[in-house]
Amino acid sequence: MQIIPVKIQKDIVPNDNLVDLVLESTEIQDGDILVFSQKIVSKNEGRILSLSSVNPSLLANGISSSYNKDPRLMELILSESKRIVRMENGIIIVETNHGFVCANAGIDESNVQDGYATLLPEDPDRSANLLKERIEQKTGKNIAVIISDTFGRPFRLGQTDVAIGVAGIDPILDYSGKPDTFAKIMQVTAIAVVDEICSATELVMGKVEKCPVAL
């Protein structure tokens, strides 16, 4: 497997032609997998908000005072969440409206101008499907698209990238019912292929390299 960084120097704004920007920077072949960072997809879809437009609720104000967070950011976290899973040491873990369990509902203030925050795409699988369809229409190639985001891990230091949206690739490699090297039948082994791909591509994409896509 080879991982190729796809650099995009332009700061993405809503309704930019993201597909054209990618195709200007790399050549696509049949069977390629393109991994897009959540941040670039969210920006392109207009999932970026000015905190000045947010009116915190009483609940958001109460929680933010205890957890040293901007109440406007806390309001966004609550609005993007089904439930709060845990709050401790200034960290707020929630279940998002999509069903992801992560810190701050995936809302992020990095790599955007001051006073703004990005939200996760409303439907990451749909976003991945649209990117796949548009790239295939322009190139005539059969590809897969993954949208990745950075998640923390319980009881482990550091973060890693995982898939939040997938199109054109089976996200799981299931070994259940297959014999191992000693002919014992495996019962529950299922490899999260797309998560492992995302983790690998993060090594070339980084956070400050203006490389929001990897091939």
Backbone hydrogen bonds, N-H to C=O, Kabsch-Sander energy under -0.5 kcal/mol:
donor,donor_aa,acceptor,acceptor_aa,energy
4,I,2,Q,-0.5
6,V,213,V,-2.8
7,K,5,P,-0.6
8,I,210,K,-1.6
12,I,10,K,-0.8
15,N,44,N,-2.3
16,D,13,V,-1.9
18,L,16,D,-1.8
21,L,17,N,-1.9
22,V,18,L,-2.0
23,L,19,V,-2.6
24,E,20,D,-1.8
25,S,21,L,-0.5
25,S,22,V,-1.2
26,T,22,V,-1.0
31,G,142,N,-3.3
32,D,29,Q,-1.9
33,I,215,L,-0.6
34,L,144,A,-2.7
35,V,33,I,-0.5
35,V,214,A,-3.1
36,F,34,L,-0.6
36,F,146,I,-3.0
37,S,212,P,-2.8
38,Q,148,S,-2.5
41,V,37,S,-1.5
42,S,38,Q,-3.1
43,K,39,K,-2.4
44,N,40,I,-2.0
45,E,41,V,-2.0
46,G,43,K,-1.3
47,R,42,S,-3.0
48,I,46,G,-1.3
49,L,117,A,-2.8
51,L,115,G,-3.1
52,S,115,G,-0.5
53,S,50,S,-1.9
54,V,51,L,-1.6
61,N,57,S,-2.5
62,G,58,L,-2.3
63,I,59,L,-2.6
64,S,60,A,-2.5
65,S,61,N,-1.6
66,S,62,G,-1.0
66,S,63,I,-0.6
67,Y,63,I,-1.8
68,N,64,S,-0.7
69,K,64,S,-1.6
74,M,70,D,-2.4
75,E,71,P,-1.9
76,L,72,R,-1.7
77,I,73,L,-2.3
78,L,74,M,-2.4
79,S,75,E,-2.4
80,E,76,L,-1.6
81,S,78,L,-1.4
82,K,95,E,-3.3
83,R,95,E,-1.2
85,V,83,R,-0.6
85,V,93,I,-2.4
86,R,93,I,-2.0
88,E,91,I,-2.3
91,I,88,E,-2.4
93,I,86,R,-3.1
93,I,91,I,-0.6
94,V,102,C,-2.7
95,E,83,R,-2.6
96,T,94,V,-0.6
96,T,100,F,-3.3
97,N,80,E,-1.9
99,G,96,T,-0.9
102,C,94,V,-2.1
102,C,100,F,-0.6
104,N,92,I,-2.7
105,A,102,C,-0.7
106,G,103,A,-2.2
107,I,104,N,-2.3
108,D,118,T,-1.9
112,V,109,E,-0.7
116,Y,113,Q,-1.4
117,A,49,L,-2.1
118,T,108,D,-2.9
119,L,47,R,-2.7
127,S,123,D,-2.3
128,A,124,P,-2.5
129,N,125,D,-2.4
130,L,126,R,-2.5
131,L,127,S,-2.2
132,K,128,A,-2.5
133,E,129,N,-2.7
134,R,130,L,-2.4
135,I,131,L,-2.4
136,E,132,K,-2.5
137,Q,133,E,-2.2
138,K,134,R,-1.8
139,T,135,I,-2.2
140,G,136,E,-2.6
143,I,141,K,-0.7
144,A,32,D,-2.0
145,V,167,A,-2.7
146,I,34,L,-2.7
147,I,165,G,-2.9
148,S,36,F,-2.8
148,S,146,I,-0.5
149,D,162,V,-2.4
151,F,149,D,-0.5
151,F,160,T,-2.7
153,R,158,G,-0.6
156,R,153,R,-1.7
160,T,151,F,-2.3
162,V,149,D,-3.0
164,I,147,I,-3.3
165,G,147,I,-1.4
167,A,145,V,-2.2
173,L,191,I,-2.6
174,D,172,I,-0.7
175,Y,173,L,-0.6
175,Y,189,T,-2.8
176,S,189,T,-0.6
177,G,186,M,-3.5
178,K,175,Y,-2.3
180,D,184,K,-2.6
183,A,180,D,-2.0
186,M,178,K,-2.9
191,I,173,L,-2.9
193,V,171,P,-0.6
193,V,191,I,-1.9
194,V,171,P,-1.2
196,E,192,A,-2.1
197,I,193,V,-2.2
198,C,194,V,-2.3
199,S,195,D,-2.4
200,A,196,E,-1.9
201,T,197,I,-2.6
202,E,198,C,-1.8
203,L,199,S,-0.6
203,L,200,A,-1.1
204,V,201,T,-1.5
205,M,201,T,-2.2
206,G,202,E,-2.2
209,E,205,M,-0.5
211,C,205,M,-0.5
213,V,6,V,-1.0
214,A,35,V,-2.2
215,L,4,I,-2.8
